[in-house]
Amino acid sequence: MWTEGQAYAVAPEQLDIIDGGRAAISIGLLLACAIGFDLPDLAFGAVAAFWTCLCDPFGGSWSRFQTMAKFAVLGAIVFALSSFGAHFGTVAATVTLFALVALCCLGRSYVPAFGPGPAQGSFISAIAVVIGVSTPRPLEGAVELGGYFLLGAAVTIVISTLIWPNHTNAPGRLMLVMIYTRLRTMLSALTDLDRAPVSAAWLQYETLTRRAVRIAIERGRQIVARRLLGSRSHGHAVDVAARLFAVLIALGQHRKGSEKFAGDDVSLLRDLDELLRQLIDCLDSGATTSDPINQKASLLYSRACESQNKVFGRCIAGSAIALVSLAGTSSLPSRQETESKRLSPRTLRKPTMPSSVVWQQALRVTTAVTACHLIGIWFDVTLSYWGTIATLVVMQPAFGNTWARVIERATGTLLGGLVTAVLLMGSPGHVMMTLMIVPLAAAVIALRTVNYALFMIFLTPMFMLLSDLIRPADDLILLRAVNESLGALFGVVASILVFPTNERVAISDALRAAVSANMSFAASVLRSSHRSDLTETAKAQADAGVGSSRAEVAAAGLSFGKGAATTADSLKGILSALRNVCGASAVFEILGNGDHPGIDGQRADHYQAMSSALEMQLRTWTLRDLPKPLTDPGDALDQAVADLALAVQAFIRSYGRGSKIPGGHS
């Protein structure tokens, strides 16, 4: 759970053995042909097959075919061009490397995502350029290499889309099991508030636990859209999980402002926990619900309606409604029927990043890659393209993410190097090396979207054995260590010196998006209490969660200088205030108080005006007058909004012009 919300999370539910099996067949077939027909260059086709597997985007066969085919053509072209360009000498090789890597990087996107995903074709094509430059050939030889590349990619495409297409329900099943297990963990953390110091337990519940569940749900939406083709049943199950999450947020907010749970409340929580346990078992078997679960959920709803605690009772009743809706029908009242249809499965639309981010990152990466390439040539480093690839891979738009990638890559490479040392102890021949490469490739592809460090543990020995098969060399372990260190060094230095990220701008953008999303959610719940359609509110809540998570990730990536404790505290204050706004909004939605439509509409307008004012302050780093509240002191939601305004102003005082800010900028 700790990894949730980090730049590179661990996603065990995305382990895909089927993908690994397809990769093993493709690579094994091509390596067998290279050895059997004595065509060493055909091994480059095996490399292309592996890269094509990395670019497999999930989803339907046609969309997968299109994506992999585009990569195959682009990769073959740049591979042949880079090899031919390098044939004319060092200067031509350097110019070719710079031009083609820049072109490939310009086609790459840098959209934040929850957890790892498939590699982008343009990114892998840039790696192909590096390999091509290290393999200079005349025109005929370069075209031949491009042909082998295209052949390897074509073999993979045929196997993946025609011979062995996607027909497994495992990704969806594991995804739902993971999400509902996270919800059950959140429920357990909620009940533990009565058995632990409130301050420590609440901090754990509000930060780590809530973020883990929120990111698991959003990653689930991505899986439904990308891998499950927008499956209605899986999409609805994720929507129900989102509803349960909102209920648990409301319960936590209620618990924060009260004493311990009453005895009847604890009993209801235990029954809900048991329902979730049975549901997880049901999901693990491939079903979404069962008659016993529906019956117990209906009974829980009846008991919750009789609860003396109005807020608590409605929260538990909302949970029961959501669980009953998994069956597709509900005999509960009309408002609950409406709530069970809050979201329809939707394909996530990735926001486009500013063009400046893309071209600045492209120039930054290209400069670092070219410099590493030249240093490798200057000092005659054996297999120097390893270091160049390392530079290309570790560099991210944000320095904090670059450093995180360096650490993960170093950890995976170290452990993978130990594995390689063991495998090479017996000086294996070509056939034995192929037999070792194939299962390693299967493991790499199966783990490609689970975790980067784990991915590197298997990629390192696979890549080293494959390189040794193509270009035999001594001291592979030492060479790997030298080149990885060199690549990481150039990646970090370039991130600092070439178009350095203004972290104040980065955190400002993240906070403005989070403030806007959470205030929109607050305004939406005020307006939704007077209408039956809750789709807009559900989307607003999802956006608020995404915005808060990205702000937390951005804050975690900042490096605070000496004496910046005050500014760090003020940043944490904003994040805490955002969670309070979300929690108070969830409580208001559960209560469904629609007694004052006129006043609630005015409050919603006030929240939108307040949001615009706070966003302007964060954009300009200046304090300005804020809209005056409509009521004084107002309810818990009004208080949460007021606290957010105070937190933003405290943050601006700390980070204002001339003040110390993350990364040393002013």
C-alpha positions as CSV (number, residue, x, y, z in Angstrom):
1,M,0.0,0.0,0.0
2,W,2.9,2.3,0.6
3,T,3.8,2.2,-3.0
4,E,0.4,3.5,-4.1
5,G,0.6,7.1,-5.1
6,Q,4.3,6.9,-5.8
7,A,5.7,7.6,-9.3
8,Y,6.1,3.9,-10.0
9,A,3.7,1.8,-8.0
10,V,3.6,-2.0,-7.5
11,A,0.5,-3.4,-9.3
12,P,0.5,-7.1,-8.6
13,E,-3.0,-7.5,-10.2
14,Q,-1.4,-6.6,-13.6
15,L,0.8,-9.7,-13.7
16,D,0.1,-11.2,-17.2
17,I,1.4,-14.7,-17.8
18,I,-0.4,-14.9,-21.1
19,D,1.6,-11.9,-22.5
20,G,4.8,-13.6,-21.1
21,G,4.0,-16.8,-22.9
22,R,3.5,-15.0,-26.2
23,A,6.8,-13.2,-25.9
24,A,8.6,-16.4,-25.1
25,I,7.3,-18.1,-28.2
26,S,8.1,-15.1,-30.5
27,I,11.6,-14.6,-29.2
28,G,12.4,-18.3,-28.9
29,L,11.3,-18.9,-32.5
30,L,13.5,-16.1,-33.9
31,L,16.5,-17.0,-31.8
32,A,16.2,-20.7,-32.9
33,C,16.1,-19.6,-36.5
34,A,19.1,-17.3,-36.0
35,I,21.1,-20.3,-34.6
36,G,19.7,-22.9,-36.9
37,F,20.2,-21.0,-40.1
38,D,23.5,-19.4,-38.9
39,L,22.1,-15.8,-39.3
40,P,23.5,-13.8,-36.3
41,D,21.7,-10.6,-37.5
42,L,18.4,-12.3,-37.1
43,A,18.9,-12.0,-33.4
44,F,18.0,-8.3,-33.9
45,G,14.6,-9.6,-35.0
46,A,14.3,-11.2,-31.6
47,V,15.1,-7.9,-30.0
48,A,12.4,-6.3,-32.2
49,A,10.0,-9.0,-31.1
50,F,10.7,-8.2,-27.5
51,W,10.2,-4.5,-28.0
52,T,7.0,-5.1,-29.8
53,C,5.7,-7.1,-26.8
54,L,6.6,-4.1,-24.6
55,C,4.4,-1.8,-26.9
56,D,1.4,-4.1,-26.8
57,P,-1.3,-1.7,-25.6
58,F,-3.9,-4.3,-24.4
59,G,-7.5,-4.2,-25.6
60,G,-9.0,-5.6,-28.8
61,S,-7.0,-7.4,-31.5
62,W,-7.5,-4.6,-34.1
63,S,-6.3,-1.8,-31.8
64,R,-3.4,-3.8,-30.7
65,F,-2.5,-4.6,-34.3
66,Q,-2.6,-1.0,-35.3
67,T,-0.4,0.1,-32.4
68,M,2.2,-2.6,-32.8
69,A,2.2,-2.3,-36.6
70,K,3.0,1.5,-36.3
71,F,5.8,0.7,-33.9
72,A,7.2,-2.0,-36.3
73,V,7.3,0.4,-39.2
74,L,8.7,3.3,-37.3
75,G,11.3,1.1,-35.5
76,A,12.5,-0.6,-38.7
77,I,12.9,2.8,-40.4
78,V,14.9,4.5,-37.6
79,F,16.9,1.4,-37.0
80,A,18.0,1.2,-40.6
81,L,18.6,4.9,-40.9
82,S,20.7,5.1,-37.7
83,S,22.8,2.1,-38.7
84,F,23.4,3.6,-42.2
85,G,24.2,7.1,-40.7
86,A,26.7,5.6,-38.3
87,H,28.5,4.0,-41.3
88,F,29.9,7.5,-42.3
89,G,31.9,8.0,-39.1
90,T,31.7,9.4,-35.6
91,V,30.4,12.9,-36.6
92,A,27.7,11.5,-38.8
93,A,26.7,8.9,-36.2
94,T,26.4,11.7,-33.6
95,V,24.3,13.9,-35.8
96,T,22.1,10.9,-36.8
97,L,21.7,10.0,-33.1
98,F,20.7,13.5,-32.1
99,A,18.2,14.0,-34.9
100,L,16.4,10.6,-34.7
101,V,16.3,10.5,-30.9
102,A,14.8,14.1,-30.9
103,L,12.3,13.0,-33.4
104,C,11.2,10.0,-31.4
105,C,11.1,11.9,-28.2
106,L,8.8,14.6,-29.8
107,G,6.3,11.8,-30.5
108,R,6.3,10.7,-26.8
109,S,3.7,11.8,-24.3
110,Y,4.3,12.5,-20.6
111,V,0.8,12.2,-19.1
112,P,0.7,11.3,-15.4
113,A,-0.9,7.9,-14.8
114,F,-1.7,5.7,-11.8
115,G,0.9,3.0,-12.0
116,P,3.0,1.7,-14.9
117,G,1.6,1.0,-18.3
118,P,2.7,-0.4,-21.7
119,A,5.8,1.2,-23.3
120,Q,5.2,3.8,-26.0
121,G,6.3,3.0,-29.5
122,S,8.1,6.3,-30.0
123,F,10.1,5.7,-26.8
124,I,11.1,2.2,-27.8
125,S,12.0,3.5,-31.2
126,A,14.5,5.9,-29.6
127,I,16.2,2.9,-28.0
128,A,16.3,1.3,-31.5
129,V,18.1,4.4,-32.7
130,V,20.8,3.9,-30.0
131,I,21.2,0.3,-31.0
132,G,21.3,1.1,-34.7
133,V,24.0,3.8,-34.2
134,S,26.2,1.2,-32.4
135,T,25.8,-1.1,-35.4
136,P,27.1,0.8,-38.4
137,R,26.4,-0.8,-41.8
138,P,26.5,0.3,-45.4
139,L,23.2,0.8,-47.2
140,E,22.6,-2.8,-48.1
141,G,23.5,-4.0,-44.6
142,A,21.3,-1.3,-42.9
143,V,18.3,-2.2,-45.1
144,E,18.9,-5.9,-44.2
145,L,18.9,-5.0,-40.4
146,G,15.7,-3.1,-40.9
147,G,14.2,-6.1,-42.6
148,Y,15.2,-8.4,-39.8
149,F,13.7,-5.9,-37.3
150,L,10.4,-5.8,-39.3
151,L,10.4,-9.6,-39.5
152,G,10.7,-10.0,-35.7
153,A,8.0,-7.4,-35.1
154,A,5.7,-9.1,-37.6
155,V,6.1,-12.5,-36.0
156,T,5.1,-11.1,-32.7
157,I,2.1,-9.3,-34.1
158,V,0.9,-12.4,-35.9
159,I,1.3,-14.5,-32.7
160,S,-0.3,-11.9,-30.5
161,T,-3.3,-10.9,-32.6
162,L,-4.1,-13.9,-34.8
163,I,-2.7,-17.1,-33.3
164,W,-3.0,-16.3,-29.6
165,P,-5.2,-13.3,-29.0
166,N,-6.5,-12.0,-25.7
167,H,-9.3,-14.2,-24.4
168,T,-8.7,-14.2,-20.6
169,N,-10.8,-12.7,-17.8
170,A,-7.9,-12.8,-15.4
171,P,-6.9,-9.1,-15.6
172,G,-10.5,-8.0,-14.8
173,R,-10.9,-10.5,-12.0
174,L,-7.6,-9.7,-10.3
175,M,-8.3,-6.0,-10.7
176,L,-11.7,-6.2,-8.9
177,V,-10.2,-8.4,-6.2
178,M,-7.5,-5.9,-5.5
179,I,-9.9,-2.9,-5.4
180,Y,-12.3,-4.5,-3.0
181,T,-9.4,-5.8,-0.9
182,R,-8.2,-2.2,-0.6
183,L,-11.7,-1.1,0.5
184,R,-11.8,-3.8,3.1
185,T,-8.4,-2.6,4.4
186,M,-9.8,0.9,4.5
187,L,-12.8,-0.3,6.5
188,S,-10.4,-2.1,9.0
189,A,-8.4,1.0,9.4
190,L,-11.5,2.9,10.2
191,T,-12.5,0.6,12.9
192,D,-8.9,0.6,14.3
193,L,-9.3,4.3,15.1
194,D,-10.9,3.3,18.4
195,R,-8.0,1.1,19.4
196,A,-5.0,3.4,18.5
197,P,-4.0,7.0,19.3
198,V,-6.4,9.0,17.2
199,S,-3.8,11.4,15.7
200,A,-1.5,8.7,14.4
201,A,-4.3,6.4,13.3
202,W,-6.1,9.2,11.6
203,L,-3.0,10.3,9.7
204,Q,-2.5,6.8,8.5
205,Y,-6.2,6.5,7.5
206,E,-6.5,9.9,5.8
207,T,-3.2,9.8,3.8
208,L,-1.8,6.4,3.0
209,T,-5.0,4.3,3.2
210,R,-7.3,6.7,1.3
211,R,-4.7,7.4,-1.4
212,A,-4.1,3.6,-1.9
213,V,-7.8,2.9,-2.4
214,R,-8.3,6.0,-4.6
215,I,-5.4,5.0,-6.9
216,A,-6.5,1.4,-7.1
217,I,-10.0,2.5,-8.3
218,E,-8.6,4.9,-10.9
219,R,-6.1,2.3,-12.1
220,G,-9.1,0.0,-12.3
221,R,-10.9,2.5,-14.6
222,Q,-7.9,2.5,-16.9
223,I,-7.8,-1.3,-17.0
224,V,-11.5,-1.4,-17.9
225,A,-11.0,1.1,-20.7
226,R,-7.7,-0.2,-22.1
227,R,-7.6,-3.9,-21.4
228,L,-11.3,-4.9,-21.0
229,L,-12.7,-2.9,-23.9
230,G,-15.0,-0.9,-21.6
231,S,-16.7,-4.0,-20.2
232,R,-20.0,-2.9,-18.6
233,S,-20.0,-5.5,-15.8
234,H,-16.4,-4.7,-14.8
235,G,-17.0,-0.9,-15.2
236,H,-20.1,-1.1,-13.0
237,A,-18.2,-3.0,-10.4
238,V,-15.5,-0.3,-10.3
239,D,-18.2,2.3,-10.0
240,V,-19.7,0.5,-7.1
241,A,-16.3,0.4,-5.5
242,A,-16.1,4.2,-6.0
243,R,-19.4,4.6,-4.3
244,L,-18.2,2.4,-1.3
245,F,-15.1,4.6,-1.2
246,A,-17.2,7.7,-0.9
247,V,-19.2,6.2,1.9
248,L,-16.0,5.2,3.8
249,I,-14.7,8.7,3.4
250,A,-17.9,10.1,4.8
251,L,-17.7,7.6,7.8
252,G,-14.1,8.7,8.4
253,Q,-15.1,12.3,8.3
254,H,-17.9,11.6,10.8
255,R,-15.6,9.7,13.1
256,K,-13.0,12.5,13.0
257,G,-15.4,14.9,14.6
258,S,-16.9,12.5,17.1
259,E,-16.0,10.1,19.9
260,K,-15.7,6.4,19.6
261,F,-18.2,4.4,17.5
262,A,-21.2,3.2,19.5
263,G,-21.8,-0.5,20.0
264,D,-24.5,-0.7,17.3
265,D,-22.3,1.2,14.9
266,V,-19.4,-1.2,15.4
267,S,-21.8,-4.2,14.8
268,L,-22.9,-2.6,11.5
269,L,-19.3,-2.1,10.5
270,R,-18.5,-5.7,11.2
271,D,-21.4,-6.9,9.1
272,L,-20.2,-4.6,6.2
273,D,-16.7,-6.1,6.6
274,E,-18.1,-9.6,6.4
275,L,-20.1,-8.7,3.3
276,L,-16.9,-7.3,1.6
277,R,-15.1,-10.5,2.5
278,Q,-17.8,-12.7,0.9
279,L,-17.8,-10.4,-2.1
280,I,-14.0,-10.7,-2.6
281,D,-14.3,-14.5,-2.5
282,C,-17.1,-14.2,-5.1
283,L,-15.1,-12.0,-7.3
284,D,-12.1,-14.3,-7.1
285,S,-14.3,-17.1,-8.4
286,G,-15.2,-15.0,-11.5
287,A,-18.7,-13.8,-10.4
288,T,-19.7,-10.3,-9.4
289,T,-22.2,-11.2,-6.7
290,S,-24.5,-13.9,-5.3
291,D,-27.9,-14.3,-3.8
292,P,-26.6,-14.7,-0.2
293,I,-24.7,-11.4,-0.6
294,N,-27.8,-9.6,-2.0
295,Q,-29.9,-10.9,0.9
296,K,-27.4,-9.9,3.5
297,A,-26.9,-6.5,1.9
298,S,-30.7,-5.9,2.0
299,L,-30.8,-7.0,5.7
300,L,-27.9,-4.6,6.4
301,Y,-29.8,-1.8,4.7
302,S,-32.8,-2.4,6.9
303,R,-30.7,-2.4,10.1
304,A,-28.9,0.8,9.0
305,C,-32.2,2.6,8.4
306,E,-33.0,1.9,12.1
307,S,-29.8,3.3,13.4
308,Q,-30.0,6.2,15.9
309,N,-27.0,7.9,14.3
310,K,-28.4,9.7,11.2
311,V,-25.1,10.1,9.4
312,F,-23.8,6.7,10.3
313,G,-27.0,5.0,9.3
314,R,-27.2,6.6,5.9
315,C,-23.6,5.8,5.2
316,I,-24.1,2.1,5.9
317,A,-27.4,2.1,4.0
318,G,-25.5,3.7,1.0
319,S,-23.0,0.8,1.2
320,A,-25.8,-1.8,1.2
321,I,-27.4,-0.1,-1.8
322,A,-24.1,-0.2,-3.7
323,L,-23.6,-3.9,-3.0
324,V,-27.2,-4.8,-4.0
325,S,-26.7,-2.9,-7.3
326,L,-23.9,-5.3,-8.3
327,A,-26.7,-7.8,-9.2
328,G,-28.1,-5.3,-11.7
329,T,-31.4,-5.0,-9.9
330,S,-32.5,-3.5,-6.6
331,S,-35.8,-3.5,-4.7
332,L,-34.8,-0.6,-2.5
333,P,-36.3,2.9,-2.8
334,S,-36.0,5.1,-5.9
335,R,-33.2,7.3,-4.7
336,Q,-31.0,4.3,-4.1
337,E,-31.8,2.9,-7.6
338,T,-30.6,6.2,-9.0
339,E,-27.4,6.0,-6.9
340,S,-26.7,2.5,-8.2
341,K,-26.4,3.9,-11.8
342,R,-24.1,6.7,-11.0
343,L,-21.4,6.1,-13.5
344,S,-21.4,4.3,-16.8
345,P,-18.1,2.7,-18.0
346,R,-16.1,5.4,-19.7
347,T,-12.9,5.5,-21.6
348,L,-10.4,7.7,-19.8
349,R,-9.3,10.7,-21.8
350,K,-5.7,11.6,-21.2
351,P,-5.2,15.4,-20.8
352,T,-2.8,16.8,-23.3
353,M,0.4,18.2,-21.8
354,P,1.6,21.7,-22.7
355,S,3.7,21.6,-25.9
356,S,6.6,23.2,-24.1
357,V,6.9,20.3,-21.8
358,V,7.3,17.9,-24.7
359,W,9.9,19.8,-26.7
360,Q,11.9,20.8,-23.6
361,Q,12.0,17.2,-22.4
362,A,12.9,16.0,-26.0
363,L,15.8,18.5,-26.1
364,R,16.9,17.6,-22.6
365,V,16.9,13.9,-23.3
366,T,18.5,14.2,-26.7
367,T,21.3,16.4,-25.2
368,A,22.0,13.9,-22.4
369,V,21.9,10.9,-24.7
370,T,24.3,12.5,-27.2
371,A,26.7,13.5,-24.5
372,C,26.7,10.0,-23.0
373,H,27.3,8.6,-26.5
374,L,30.3,10.9,-27.1
375,I,31.9,10.1,-23.7
376,G,31.5,6.4,-24.4
377,I,33.4,6.9,-27.7
378,W,36.0,9.2,-26.2
379,F,36.9,6.8,-23.5
380,D,36.4,3.7,-25.7
381,V,33.9,2.2,-23.3
382,T,32.9,-1.3,-24.4
383,L,29.2,-1.7,-25.0
384,S,28.8,2.0,-24.4
385,Y,25.3,1.9,-25.9
386,W,24.1,0.3,-22.6
387,G,24.9,3.6,-20.9
388,T,23.2,5.6,-23.6
389,I,20.1,3.6,-23.2
390,A,20.2,4.0,-19.5
391,T,20.3,7.8,-19.9
392,L,17.3,7.6,-22.3
393,V,15.3,5.5,-20.0
394,V,15.8,7.2,-16.6
395,M,15.1,10.8,-17.7
396,Q,11.6,12.1,-16.8
397,P,10.2,15.6,-17.0
398,A,10.2,16.1,-13.2
399,F,13.6,15.7,-11.5
400,G,12.0,13.9,-8.6
401,N,10.7,11.2,-10.9
402,T,14.0,11.0,-12.7
403,W,15.8,10.3,-9.4
404,A,13.1,7.7,-8.4
405,R,13.6,6.0,-11.8
406,V,17.4,6.0,-11.2
407,I,17.0,4.3,-7.8
408,E,14.6,1.7,-9.1
409,R,16.8,0.9,-12.1
410,A,19.9,0.7,-9.9
411,T,18.1,-1.7,-7.5
412,G,16.8,-3.9,-10.3
413,T,20.1,-3.8,-12.2
414,L,22.1,-4.8,-9.1
415,L,19.9,-7.8,-8.3
416,G,19.6,-8.7,-12.0
417,G,23.4,-8.6,-12.3
418,L,23.7,-11.1,-9.6
419,V,21.3,-13.4,-11.5
420,T,23.4,-12.9,-14.6
421,A,26.6,-13.8,-12.8
422,V,25.1,-17.1,-11.7
423,L,23.8,-17.9,-15.2
424,L,27.2,-17.2,-16.8
425,M,29.2,-19.3,-14.4
426,G,29.2,-22.3,-16.7
427,S,30.2,-20.4,-19.9
428,P,27.0,-21.5,-21.7
429,G,26.9,-21.9,-25.5
430,H,24.5,-20.3,-27.9
431,V,21.8,-22.9,-27.4
432,M,22.0,-22.9,-23.7
433,M,21.9,-19.0,-23.7
434,T,18.8,-19.1,-25.8
435,L,17.1,-21.5,-23.4
436,M,17.9,-19.0,-20.6
437,I,16.8,-15.9,-22.5
438,V,13.4,-17.3,-23.4
439,P,12.0,-17.7,-19.9
440,L,13.6,-14.5,-18.8
441,A,11.8,-12.7,-21.6
442,A,8.6,-14.3,-20.6
443,A,9.1,-13.0,-17.0
444,V,10.0,-9.5,-18.2
445,I,6.9,-9.1,-20.3
446,A,4.6,-10.7,-17.6
447,L,5.9,-8.1,-15.1
448,R,6.1,-5.1,-17.4
449,T,3.2,-3.3,-15.8
450,V,3.7,-4.6,-12.3
451,N,6.7,-2.6,-11.1
452,Y,9.8,-1.2,-12.8
453,A,12.4,-2.4,-10.3
454,L,11.0,-5.9,-10.5
455,F,10.9,-5.7,-14.2
456,M,14.6,-4.7,-14.3
457,I,15.6,-7.7,-12.2
458,F,14.7,-10.0,-15.1
459,L,15.4,-7.5,-17.9
460,T,19.0,-7.1,-16.9
461,P,20.1,-10.8,-17.3
462,M,17.9,-11.2,-20.4
463,F,19.4,-8.1,-22.1
464,M,23.0,-9.0,-21.1
465,L,22.7,-12.6,-22.4
466,L,21.1,-11.3,-25.6
467,S,23.8,-8.8,-26.1
468,D,26.5,-11.4,-25.4
469,L,24.8,-13.6,-28.0
470,I,24.9,-10.9,-30.6
471,R,28.3,-9.3,-29.6
472,P,30.3,-11.5,-27.3
473,A,32.3,-9.6,-24.7
474,D,34.2,-10.3,-21.5
475,D,33.5,-8.9,-18.0
476,L,29.8,-8.4,-18.8
477,I,28.9,-7.7,-15.1
478,L,31.6,-5.0,-14.8
479,L,30.6,-3.4,-18.1
480,R,27.0,-3.3,-17.1
481,A,27.8,-1.6,-13.8
482,V,30.1,1.0,-15.5
483,N,27.6,1.8,-18.3
484,E,24.6,2.0,-16.0
485,S,26.4,4.3,-13.7
486,L,27.5,6.5,-16.6
487,G,24.0,6.6,-18.0
488,A,22.4,7.5,-14.7
489,L,25.0,10.2,-14.1
490,F,24.2,11.9,-17.4
491,G,20.5,11.6,-16.9
492,V,20.6,13.3,-13.5
493,V,23.0,16.0,-14.5
494,A,21.0,16.8,-17.7
495,S,17.8,17.0,-15.6
496,I,19.5,19.6,-13.4
497,L,21.3,21.7,-16.0
498,V,19.2,21.5,-19.2
499,F,15.8,23.2,-18.9
500,P,15.6,22.6,-15.1
501,T,12.1,22.1,-13.8
502,N,10.8,25.1,-11.9
503,E,9.3,23.1,-9.1
504,R,7.3,26.1,-7.8
505,V,5.4,26.1,-11.2
506,A,5.0,22.4,-11.1
507,I,3.5,22.3,-7.6
508,S,1.4,25.3,-8.3
509,D,-0.1,23.6,-11.3
510,A,-0.8,20.4,-9.3
511,L,-2.4,22.4,-6.5
512,R,-4.5,24.5,-8.7
513,A,-5.9,21.4,-10.4
514,A,-6.6,19.8,-7.1
515,V,-8.3,22.9,-5.6
516,S,-10.4,23.3,-8.7
517,A,-11.5,19.6,-8.7
518,N,-12.3,19.4,-5.0
519,M,-14.2,22.7,-5.0
520,S,-16.2,21.5,-8.1
521,F,-17.1,18.4,-6.2
522,A,-18.3,20.5,-3.2
523,A,-20.4,22.7,-5.5
524,S,-21.7,19.6,-7.3
525,V,-23.0,17.9,-4.2
526,L,-24.9,21.1,-3.2
527,R,-26.6,21.1,-6.6
528,S,-27.1,17.4,-6.9
529,S,-29.2,17.3,-3.6
530,H,-32.0,18.8,-5.7
531,R,-31.9,16.5,-8.7
532,S,-32.1,12.8,-9.3
533,D,-29.2,12.5,-11.8
534,L,-26.0,12.0,-9.9
535,T,-23.7,11.2,-12.8
536,E,-22.2,14.7,-12.8
537,T,-21.5,14.5,-9.0
538,A,-19.9,11.0,-9.4
539,K,-17.6,12.3,-12.1
540,A,-16.7,15.4,-10.0
541,Q,-15.9,13.1,-7.1
542,A,-13.6,11.0,-9.2
543,D,-11.9,14.0,-10.6
544,A,-11.4,15.4,-7.1
545,G,-9.7,12.1,-6.1
546,V,-7.5,12.2,-9.1
547,G,-6.5,15.8,-8.5
548,S,-5.7,15.2,-4.9
549,S,-3.6,12.1,-5.6
550,R,-1.6,13.9,-8.3
551,A,-1.0,16.9,-5.9
552,E,0.2,14.4,-3.2
553,V,2.5,12.7,-5.7
554,A,3.9,16.1,-6.9
555,A,4.5,17.1,-3.2
556,A,6.2,13.9,-2.5
557,G,8.7,14.5,-5.3
558,L,9.8,17.9,-4.1
559,S,13.2,18.4,-2.4
560,F,13.1,20.9,0.4
561,G,16.2,22.8,1.2
562,K,17.6,23.6,4.6
563,G,15.3,25.7,6.6
564,A,12.3,25.0,4.5
565,A,10.3,23.2,7.3
566,T,7.8,25.9,7.4
567,T,7.0,25.7,3.7
568,A,6.8,21.9,3.9
569,D,4.3,22.2,6.7
570,S,2.2,24.7,4.8
571,L,2.1,22.4,1.8
572,K,1.0,19.5,4.0
573,G,-1.7,21.9,5.3
574,I,-3.2,22.3,1.8
575,L,-3.2,18.6,1.2
576,S,-4.9,18.0,4.5
577,A,-7.5,20.8,3.8
578,L,-8.2,19.2,0.4
579,R,-9.0,15.9,2.0
580,N,-11.3,17.6,4.5
581,V,-13.2,19.3,1.7
582,C,-13.6,16.0,-0.1
583,G,-14.7,14.3,3.1
584,A,-17.2,17.0,4.1
585,S,-18.6,16.9,0.6
586,A,-19.0,13.1,0.8
587,V,-20.9,13.5,4.1
588,F,-23.2,16.2,2.6
589,E,-23.9,13.9,-0.3
590,I,-24.8,10.9,1.9
591,L,-27.1,13.1,4.1
592,G,-28.8,14.3,0.9
593,N,-30.0,17.5,2.6
594,G,-32.2,19.3,0.0
595,D,-34.3,21.4,2.2
596,H,-32.9,24.8,1.0
597,P,-32.4,24.7,-2.8
598,G,-32.0,28.4,-3.1
599,I,-29.4,28.7,-0.4
600,D,-27.5,25.6,-1.6
601,G,-27.4,27.0,-5.1
602,Q,-25.9,30.3,-3.8
603,R,-23.4,28.3,-1.7
604,A,-22.4,26.3,-4.8
605,D,-21.8,29.6,-6.7
606,H,-19.8,30.9,-3.8
607,Y,-17.6,27.8,-3.9
608,Q,-16.9,28.2,-7.6
609,A,-16.0,31.9,-7.0
610,M,-13.8,30.9,-4.1
611,S,-12.1,28.3,-6.3
612,S,-11.4,30.8,-9.0
613,A,-9.9,33.2,-6.5
614,L,-7.7,30.5,-4.9
615,E,-6.5,29.3,-8.3
616,M,-5.5,32.9,-9.2
617,Q,-3.6,33.3,-6.0
618,L,-1.7,30.1,-6.7
619,R,-1.0,31.1,-10.2
620,T,0.3,34.6,-9.4
621,W,1.7,33.9,-5.9
622,T,0.0,37.0,-4.5
623,L,-2.5,37.3,-1.7
624,R,-5.8,38.9,-2.8
625,D,-9.3,39.4,-1.2
626,L,-11.5,36.3,-1.2
627,P,-15.2,36.2,-1.6
628,K,-17.0,36.6,1.7
629,P,-18.9,33.5,3.0
630,L,-22.6,33.5,2.8
631,T,-23.1,32.1,6.3
632,D,-21.2,32.4,9.5
633,P,-20.0,30.0,10.8
634,G,-21.9,27.7,8.4
635,D,-21.8,23.9,8.4
636,A,-18.9,21.4,8.2
637,L,-18.6,21.8,4.4
638,D,-18.4,25.6,4.7
639,Q,-15.8,25.2,7.5
640,A,-13.8,22.9,5.3
641,V,-13.8,25.4,2.4
642,A,-12.8,28.2,4.8
643,D,-9.9,26.1,6.1
644,L,-8.7,25.4,2.6
645,A,-8.7,29.1,1.8
646,L,-6.6,29.7,5.0
647,A,-4.2,26.9,4.0
648,V,-3.7,28.3,0.5
649,Q,-2.9,31.7,1.9
650,A,-0.4,30.2,4.4
651,F,1.2,28.3,1.6
652,I,1.6,31.5,-0.5
653,R,3.1,33.4,2.4
654,S,5.7,30.6,2.7
655,Y,6.4,30.2,-1.0
656,G,5.7,33.8,-2.1
657,R,8.1,36.0,-4.0
658,G,11.5,36.1,-2.4
659,S,10.7,33.2,-0.1
660,K,12.5,29.9,0.0
661,I,10.8,27.4,-2.3
662,P,11.4,23.7,-3.3
663,G,14.5,23.2,-5.4
664,G,16.0,26.5,-4.6
665,H,14.0,28.6,-7.2
666,S,12.6,32.0,-6.3
